[in-house]
Amino acid sequence: MPTQSPIASTPGYPRNVKTRYVAGAVAGNVTVTGIKTTDKILSVQATDGTLQDITAEFTITALNTINNAAGTSTAGKVLFVRWVTQDVGA
C-alpha cells in the first residue's frame, strides 16, 4: 500500500505550486498575476536563450507584484516564476 509523504500530511504545509511566464522589465516591479504577499517565491529564472537564476534578487512586494529594485534588468527576456501559495484549495 502506498504511503503518504510526512510533508504532504502535515497540517498547514503549503502544497500549491504556481507557475507563470511573464515579460521581463527593467529592474523594479514585475507583474505576476496571482501572486500574493503571503506566498513564497521558489524560483525566478530569466531567459533570452540562456537560463539565468535570479531568485535571490526578488521579493513579493504587493498583490500581483514581485520586485528586484537595483537588481538585474530582465528587459527583453522572459521570466519563469514559481511560487508556493499558502491558500488551501487555491
Buried (B, 14 or more C-beta within 10 A) or exposed (E): EEEEEEEEEEEEEBBEEBEBEBEBBEBBBBEBEBBBEEBEBEEBBBBEEEEEEBEEBBEBBEEBBBBBEEBBEBEEBBBBBBBBBBEEEE
